[in-house]
Amino acid sequence: MGNRGRILVVDDESNARNALAEILKEEGFGVETAADGFKGLSRAADFGPDLVLTDLKMPGMDGIEFLRKLRDAEPDVAVVVMTAFGAVDTAVEAMRAGAADYLTKPLNTDELLVVLDRALEHRQLRRETTELKTQLAERYRFENIVGSSQEMQQVFKTVAQIAPSRATVLLTGESGTGKELVAAAIHHRSPRKDGPFVRLHCAALAENLLESELFGHERGSFTGADRRREGRFELADGGTLFLDEVGEIPVATQVKLLRVLQEHEFERVGGNETIRTDVRLIAATNQSLKKMVDAGTFREDLYYRLNVINLRMPALRERASDIPALATHFLQQYASENAKSVERISEDALSRLVNYDWPGNVRELENVIERAVVLAESSTIEPQQLPAEVAPTTDNGAAPHIPGSSMADVERFAILETLEAMGGSTTRAAEMLGISVRKIQYKLHEYGAAPKSGVPVIEQDDPKEAPN
């Protein structure tokens, strides 16, 4: 079969049909033929052509009727029609019915090949666009924001409620909780889903560059501005703009951002032209904007403009019941990406994942699972493939097993490991464990132990005194 594509030729004139088939085969196309529209429909169903080249004037079922029936049965196929010279009006009617292009008889071989290649290229672009939209919709379905916990069910419910509106949304929560994924889900469930979804990480840019990224700039407006550039508000027109770490925007730029939200217009840096924009804004921050307002580092009026709807993303430790499902999701993803036959997580390893505090939240869990998949030596992820902070070891190198251990053993392990992690500071270890400094010092005296690394214990009280 030809590698340039599959073409079905439909023509009631056998000589013309066969000659055309031979030309196309010589040019590298896979070709099938049919003598009329009825046979053409049957052959198309069996052959699955990329393109149909059909005559318009045929007995029984003319080319227009054939085209319409074909489009109903095979909407993805490209169609090019052939018509006699002087019958262009019929060809135009065929174009309105869905034909990609037309050719006049007698055919010119060079023109024929150009038209066919162009029609096939357009078909491929349509298919790629459709596939991309499908992938985006799939990525931002609720099913791919993994979580069955009560906290995540509330997030899903809120997203469904606010997506159809154009209200500004402020996503809050710690870093790594999935704020960008939720922002994209809001966009893709909104009436703006066919418009652009544009992102900007505000903390990654200096003040002058941030303003240019937001609003664009004119040529010569600053050193290095060798051409005019559209900003994110222009690029997001008709869609959604997601501003991550919005609390990092300098106060001077906050004034301009407020104007866009209020008046839906702005000027490029160095420009005088007022540009109108229709953008829905979704902002995210891991800081308390209210505290920043109180401290005078964030404008109060902008805060209220952004905080029309506030959606807080829960930290992973607040929804620990979702960890097994998330870990499995990432396991399947990275096993596929790395062509690894890793199928499961051992109970021991899963227990470590569930009991870890996850300061980096879902992003940290994703990185840990990716690492474990790469390091896995069998079909199962074991504790040794997890980072030391997730799967700590005891002094003899073995991981602690809670089942069957006494409370005294568990307490000893917790104190020594926390003290080790805190660099020997009893004060910081006490804060982490929620106990007194004196109790830690007393227990260390009782154990006759020190952190494994030999970091000196920073003591402030007399360890010989029993804790209160």
C-alpha positions as CSV (number, residue, x, y, z in Angstrom):
1,M,0.0,0.0,0.0
2,G,1.3,3.4,-0.9
3,N,2.8,5.5,1.8
4,R,1.4,8.9,0.6
5,G,-2.1,7.9,1.7
6,R,-5.1,5.9,0.6
7,I,-7.2,7.3,-2.3
8,L,-10.6,6.0,-3.6
9,V,-11.3,7.0,-7.2
10,V,-15.1,7.0,-8.1
11,D,-15.8,7.5,-11.8
12,D,-18.3,5.8,-14.1
13,E,-15.9,6.1,-17.1
14,S,-13.7,2.9,-16.8
15,N,-10.9,4.2,-19.0
16,A,-10.5,7.5,-17.1
17,R,-10.9,5.7,-13.8
18,N,-8.2,3.1,-14.5
19,A,-5.8,5.6,-16.0
20,L,-6.2,7.8,-13.0
21,A,-5.6,4.9,-10.7
22,E,-2.3,4.0,-12.4
23,I,-1.0,7.5,-12.2
24,L,-1.7,7.7,-8.5
25,K,-0.1,4.3,-7.8
26,E,3.0,5.4,-9.6
27,E,3.1,8.5,-7.4
28,G,3.1,6.4,-4.2
29,F,-0.6,6.3,-3.3
30,G,-2.6,3.3,-2.3
31,V,-5.6,3.2,-4.7
32,E,-9.0,1.5,-4.9
33,T,-11.7,2.3,-7.5
34,A,-15.5,2.2,-7.8
35,A,-17.7,2.6,-10.9
36,D,-20.5,4.6,-9.3
37,G,-21.7,6.3,-6.1
38,F,-23.4,3.2,-4.6
39,K,-20.2,1.1,-5.0
40,G,-18.2,4.0,-3.8
41,L,-20.0,4.0,-0.5
42,S,-19.5,0.3,0.0
43,R,-15.8,0.5,-1.0
44,A,-15.2,3.4,1.3
45,A,-16.5,1.5,4.2
46,D,-14.2,-1.4,3.5
47,F,-11.1,0.5,2.3
48,G,-11.1,3.4,4.8
49,P,-9.6,6.0,2.4
50,D,-7.8,9.1,3.5
51,L,-9.2,10.9,0.4
52,V,-12.0,10.3,-2.1
53,L,-11.6,11.6,-5.7
54,T,-15.0,11.5,-7.3
55,D,-16.6,12.6,-10.6
56,L,-19.7,14.8,-10.2
57,K,-21.7,13.5,-13.2
58,M,-22.6,9.8,-12.7
59,P,-25.7,7.8,-13.4
60,G,-27.9,6.5,-10.5
61,M,-26.3,8.7,-7.8
62,D,-24.7,11.9,-8.9
63,G,-21.5,13.2,-7.2
64,I,-23.3,15.7,-4.9
65,E,-25.6,13.0,-3.5
66,F,-22.7,10.6,-3.1
67,L,-20.7,13.3,-1.4
68,R,-23.4,14.0,1.1
69,K,-23.9,10.3,1.9
70,L,-20.2,9.8,2.2
71,R,-19.8,12.7,4.6
72,D,-22.6,11.3,6.8
73,A,-20.8,7.9,6.9
74,E,-17.2,9.0,6.9
75,P,-17.0,12.6,8.2
76,D,-13.2,12.5,8.5
77,V,-12.4,11.7,4.9
78,A,-11.3,14.4,2.5
79,V,-13.1,14.7,-0.8
80,V,-11.9,16.2,-4.1
81,V,-14.5,16.4,-6.9
82,M,-13.9,16.3,-10.7
83,T,-16.1,18.2,-13.1
84,A,-16.2,19.0,-16.8
85,F,-14.8,22.4,-17.8
86,G,-17.5,25.0,-17.7
87,A,-19.5,23.2,-14.9
88,V,-17.8,25.1,-12.1
89,D,-21.1,26.0,-10.5
90,T,-21.7,22.4,-9.7
91,A,-18.2,22.2,-8.2
92,V,-19.0,25.2,-6.0
93,E,-22.1,23.4,-4.8
94,A,-20.0,20.4,-4.0
95,M,-17.6,22.6,-1.9
96,R,-20.6,23.8,0.1
97,A,-21.6,20.2,0.7
98,G,-18.2,19.5,2.2
99,A,-15.7,18.9,-0.6
100,A,-12.1,20.0,0.1
101,D,-11.4,21.1,-3.5
102,Y,-12.3,20.5,-7.1
103,L,-10.5,19.8,-10.4
104,T,-11.7,20.4,-14.0
105,K,-11.4,17.7,-16.7
106,P,-9.3,16.9,-18.5
107,L,-7.0,16.7,-15.5
108,N,-3.5,18.1,-15.4
109,T,-1.3,15.6,-13.6
110,D,0.8,18.3,-11.8
111,E,-2.3,20.2,-10.7
112,L,-3.9,16.9,-9.6
113,L,-1.0,16.0,-7.3
114,V,-0.8,19.5,-5.8
115,V,-4.5,19.5,-5.0
116,L,-4.4,16.0,-3.5
117,D,-1.4,16.8,-1.3
118,R,-3.0,20.0,-0.1
119,A,-6.3,18.2,0.7
120,L,-4.5,15.4,2.6
121,E,-2.3,17.9,4.5
122,H,-5.4,19.8,5.6
123,R,-7.1,16.6,6.7
124,Q,-4.1,15.7,8.8
125,L,-4.0,19.1,10.4
126,R,-7.7,18.7,11.3
127,R,-7.1,15.3,12.8
128,E,-4.2,16.6,14.8
129,T,-6.2,19.5,16.1
130,T,-9.1,17.3,17.1
131,E,-6.7,14.8,18.8
132,L,-5.0,17.7,20.7
133,K,-8.4,19.0,21.9
134,T,-9.3,15.5,22.9
135,Q,-6.1,15.1,24.8
136,L,-6.6,18.4,26.6
137,A,-10.1,17.5,27.5
138,E,-8.9,14.1,28.8
139,R,-6.1,15.6,30.8
140,Y,-8.3,18.1,32.6
141,R,-11.3,15.8,33.3
142,F,-12.1,15.4,36.9
143,E,-11.1,11.8,36.6
144,N,-7.5,12.9,36.1
145,I,-7.5,15.1,39.1
146,V,-7.2,12.1,41.3
147,G,-8.9,12.1,44.7
148,S,-11.9,10.5,46.3
149,S,-11.4,12.2,49.7
150,Q,-14.1,14.5,51.1
151,E,-11.7,17.4,50.6
152,M,-11.2,16.7,46.9
153,Q,-14.9,16.0,46.3
154,Q,-15.6,19.5,47.6
155,V,-13.0,20.9,45.1
156,F,-14.7,19.0,42.3
157,K,-18.1,20.3,43.3
158,T,-16.8,23.9,43.4
159,V,-15.1,23.6,40.0
160,A,-18.4,22.4,38.5
161,Q,-20.2,25.3,40.0
162,I,-17.9,28.1,39.0
163,A,-16.6,26.9,35.6
164,P,-19.6,28.2,33.6
165,S,-19.2,31.7,35.0
166,R,-16.7,34.4,34.0
167,A,-16.0,35.3,37.7
168,T,-12.3,35.7,38.7
169,V,-11.0,32.8,40.8
170,L,-8.3,32.8,43.5
171,L,-6.7,29.4,44.1
172,T,-4.9,29.2,47.4
173,G,-2.9,26.5,49.1
174,E,0.6,25.2,49.5
175,S,3.0,24.7,46.6
176,G,2.5,21.4,44.7
177,T,-1.2,20.9,45.5
178,G,-2.3,21.1,41.9
179,K,-3.6,24.6,41.5
180,E,-2.6,24.9,37.9
181,L,-4.3,21.6,37.0
182,V,-7.5,22.8,38.7
183,A,-7.2,26.2,36.8
184,A,-7.0,24.3,33.5
185,A,-9.9,22.1,34.5
186,I,-12.0,25.2,35.2
187,H,-11.1,26.6,31.7
188,H,-11.8,23.3,29.9
189,R,-15.3,23.0,31.5
190,S,-16.2,26.6,30.8
191,P,-17.8,28.2,27.7
192,R,-14.3,29.5,26.9
193,K,-12.9,26.0,26.4
194,D,-12.3,26.5,22.7
195,G,-10.3,29.7,23.5
196,P,-6.7,29.9,24.7
197,F,-5.5,28.8,28.1
198,V,-2.5,31.0,28.8
199,R,-0.2,30.6,31.8
200,L,2.3,32.9,33.5
201,H,4.5,32.2,36.6
202,C,4.8,35.7,38.2
203,A,7.6,34.8,40.5
204,A,10.0,33.8,37.7
205,L,10.4,37.2,36.2
206,A,11.9,40.6,37.2
207,E,9.5,43.5,37.5
208,N,10.2,45.1,34.1
209,L,10.0,41.7,32.3
210,L,6.8,40.8,34.1
211,E,5.1,43.9,32.9
212,S,6.1,43.2,29.4
213,E,5.0,39.6,29.7
214,L,1.6,40.7,30.9
215,F,0.9,43.6,28.6
216,G,3.4,43.3,25.8
217,H,5.7,46.0,24.5
218,E,6.4,48.2,21.5
219,R,9.6,48.1,19.6
220,G,12.2,50.3,21.2
221,S,10.4,50.6,24.5
222,F,13.4,49.3,26.4
223,T,16.9,47.9,25.7
224,G,16.5,44.7,23.8
225,A,13.0,45.4,22.5
226,D,13.8,45.0,18.9
227,R,10.2,44.3,17.8
228,R,6.7,44.6,19.1
229,R,5.5,41.8,21.2
230,E,2.0,40.8,22.4
231,G,1.5,40.2,26.1
232,R,-0.3,37.4,27.8
233,F,-3.5,39.4,28.1
234,E,-3.6,39.8,24.3
235,L,-2.7,36.1,23.7
236,A,-5.5,35.0,26.2
237,D,-8.2,37.1,24.5
238,G,-11.4,35.0,24.4
239,G,-10.0,32.5,26.8
240,T,-8.5,32.2,30.3
241,L,-5.3,33.7,31.8
242,F,-3.8,31.8,34.7
243,L,-1.4,33.9,36.9
244,D,0.6,31.6,39.3
245,E,2.2,33.1,42.4
246,V,0.2,36.3,41.9
247,G,1.5,37.6,45.3
248,E,4.9,38.2,43.7
249,I,3.6,40.9,41.4
250,P,5.2,44.3,42.4
251,V,2.9,47.0,43.6
252,A,3.4,49.2,40.6
253,T,2.3,46.4,38.3
254,Q,-0.6,45.6,40.6
255,V,-2.1,49.0,39.6
256,K,-2.1,48.1,35.9
257,L,-3.4,44.6,36.6
258,L,-6.3,46.1,38.6
259,R,-7.2,48.4,35.7
260,V,-7.4,45.5,33.3
261,L,-9.7,43.7,35.7
262,Q,-11.9,46.7,36.1
263,E,-11.9,48.2,32.6
264,H,-10.8,45.3,30.4
265,E,-8.2,47.4,28.6
266,F,-4.5,48.2,28.8
267,E,-1.6,49.7,26.8
268,R,1.6,47.9,25.8
269,V,4.8,49.0,27.5
270,G,6.0,52.0,25.6
271,G,2.8,52.3,23.6
272,N,-0.2,54.6,23.5
273,E,-2.7,52.4,21.8
274,T,-5.5,51.2,24.1
275,I,-6.2,47.5,23.7
276,R,-9.4,45.9,24.7
277,T,-9.4,42.3,25.9
278,D,-11.9,39.7,27.0
279,V,-10.1,37.5,29.5
280,R,-11.2,35.4,32.4
281,L,-8.5,35.6,35.1
282,I,-7.6,32.7,37.5
283,A,-4.9,33.6,40.0
284,A,-3.0,31.3,42.4
285,T,-0.8,31.9,45.4
286,N,0.7,29.9,48.3
287,Q,0.9,33.1,50.4
288,S,-1.8,34.8,52.5
289,L,-2.7,37.8,50.4
290,K,-4.8,39.1,53.3
291,K,-1.6,39.3,55.4
292,M,0.2,40.9,52.6
293,V,-2.6,43.5,52.4
294,D,-2.2,44.2,56.1
295,A,1.6,44.5,55.6
296,G,1.1,47.0,52.8
297,T,2.8,44.8,50.1
298,F,-0.4,43.9,48.2
299,R,-3.2,46.3,47.2
300,E,-6.4,45.8,49.0
301,D,-8.6,46.7,46.0
302,L,-6.8,44.2,43.8
303,Y,-7.1,41.5,46.5
304,Y,-10.9,41.9,46.5
305,R,-11.0,41.9,42.7
306,L,-9.0,38.6,42.6
307,N,-10.9,37.0,45.5
308,V,-14.3,36.9,44.0
309,I,-14.3,33.2,44.4
310,N,-11.7,31.6,46.6
311,L,-10.9,27.9,46.2
312,R,-8.4,26.4,48.6
313,M,-6.5,23.3,47.5
314,P,-5.9,20.9,50.4
315,A,-2.4,19.8,51.3
316,L,-1.7,16.1,50.6
317,R,-1.3,15.4,54.3
318,E,-4.9,16.6,54.7
319,R,-6.1,14.0,52.3
320,A,-3.9,11.1,53.0
321,S,-6.6,8.6,51.9
322,D,-5.9,9.8,48.3
323,I,-2.2,8.8,48.4
324,P,-2.6,5.2,47.3
325,A,-4.7,6.2,44.2
326,L,-2.3,9.0,43.4
327,A,0.7,6.8,43.7
328,T,-0.9,4.2,41.4
329,H,-1.8,6.8,38.9
330,F,1.8,8.1,38.7
331,L,3.1,4.5,38.7
332,Q,1.1,3.7,35.6
333,Q,2.1,7.0,33.9
334,Y,5.8,6.7,34.5
335,A,6.0,3.0,33.9
336,S,4.5,3.7,30.4
337,E,6.8,6.7,29.7
338,N,9.9,4.8,30.7
339,A,8.9,1.4,29.2
340,K,9.2,-0.3,32.5
341,S,7.2,-3.3,33.6
342,V,6.5,-1.9,37.0
343,E,3.0,-2.9,38.1
344,R,2.5,-2.4,41.8
345,I,3.7,-0.9,45.0
346,S,4.5,-3.2,47.9
347,E,2.4,-2.9,51.1
348,D,5.5,-1.8,53.0
349,A,6.4,0.9,50.5
350,L,2.8,2.1,50.3
351,S,2.7,2.3,54.1
352,R,5.7,4.6,54.0
353,L,4.1,6.8,51.4
354,V,0.8,7.1,53.4
355,N,2.7,7.9,56.6
356,Y,5.0,10.5,55.2
357,D,4.1,14.2,55.7
358,W,4.7,15.3,52.0
359,P,5.8,19.0,52.5
360,G,6.0,19.2,48.7
361,N,2.5,17.8,48.3
362,V,1.3,16.0,45.1
363,R,4.3,17.3,43.1
364,E,6.7,15.7,45.6
365,L,4.8,12.4,45.5
366,E,4.9,12.4,41.7
367,N,8.7,12.9,41.7
368,V,9.1,10.2,44.3
369,I,7.1,7.7,42.2
370,E,8.9,8.6,39.0
371,R,12.2,8.0,40.8
372,A,11.0,4.7,42.2
373,V,9.8,3.5,38.8
374,V,13.2,4.3,37.2
375,L,15.1,2.5,40.0
376,A,12.8,-0.5,40.3
377,E,14.5,-3.8,39.7
378,S,11.3,-5.9,39.5
379,S,7.6,-5.4,38.8
380,T,7.1,-4.1,42.4
381,I,8.3,-0.9,44.0
382,E,9.9,-1.6,47.4
383,P,10.9,0.8,50.2
384,Q,14.6,0.8,49.0
385,Q,13.5,2.6,45.9
386,L,12.0,5.4,47.9
387,P,14.1,8.4,49.1
388,A,15.5,8.2,52.6
389,E,13.2,10.9,54.0
390,V,10.2,8.9,52.8
391,A,11.5,5.5,53.9
392,P,13.9,6.1,56.8
393,T,16.1,3.3,58.1
394,T,17.0,2.3,61.7
395,D,20.6,2.3,63.0
396,N,21.2,-1.2,61.6
397,G,20.0,-0.1,58.2
398,A,16.6,-1.8,58.4
399,A,13.5,0.2,58.0
400,P,11.4,0.5,61.2
401,H,8.3,-1.8,61.3
402,I,5.5,-0.3,63.4
403,P,3.4,-3.5,63.7
404,G,4.6,-5.4,66.8
405,S,6.8,-2.6,68.0
406,S,6.3,-1.2,71.5
407,M,5.3,2.4,72.1
408,A,8.7,2.9,73.7
409,D,10.4,1.7,70.5
410,V,8.2,4.0,68.3
411,E,8.9,6.9,70.6
412,R,12.7,6.3,70.6
413,F,12.7,6.1,66.8
414,A,10.7,9.3,66.4
415,I,12.8,11.3,68.7
416,L,16.2,10.2,67.3
417,E,15.2,10.6,63.7
418,T,13.6,14.0,64.2
419,L,16.6,15.2,66.2
420,E,18.9,14.0,63.4
421,A,16.8,15.8,60.8
422,M,16.8,19.0,62.9
423,G,20.6,19.1,63.0
424,G,20.7,18.2,66.8
425,S,18.5,21.1,67.8
426,T,16.3,20.0,70.7
427,T,14.2,23.1,70.4
428,R,13.3,22.5,66.7
429,A,12.8,18.8,67.3
430,A,10.5,19.5,70.2
431,E,8.4,21.9,68.0
432,M,8.2,19.2,65.3
433,L,7.2,16.5,67.7
434,G,4.8,18.6,69.7
435,I,6.6,17.8,73.0
436,S,8.8,19.8,75.4
437,V,12.5,20.3,75.0
438,R,13.0,18.9,78.5
439,K,11.4,15.6,77.6
440,I,13.6,15.2,74.6
441,Q,16.7,15.9,76.7
442,Y,15.5,13.5,79.4
443,K,14.9,10.7,76.8
444,L,18.3,11.2,75.3
445,H,19.8,10.8,78.7
446,E,17.8,7.7,79.2
447,Y,18.8,6.2,75.8
448,G,22.4,7.2,76.1
449,A,22.1,8.0,72.5
450,A,22.8,10.8,70.0
451,P,21.9,11.4,66.4
452,K,23.4,8.9,63.9
453,S,25.4,11.6,62.1
454,G,27.2,12.7,65.3
455,V,25.7,16.1,65.1
456,P,26.1,17.6,68.6
457,V,22.9,17.9,70.6
458,I,22.1,21.6,71.4
459,E,20.8,21.4,75.0
460,Q,19.3,24.2,76.9
461,D,17.9,22.5,80.0
462,D,19.4,20.0,82.4
463,P,18.7,16.5,80.9
464,K,19.0,14.9,84.3
465,E,15.7,16.4,85.4
466,A,12.7,14.2,84.6
467,P,10.2,15.9,82.3
468,N,7.1,17.4,83.9
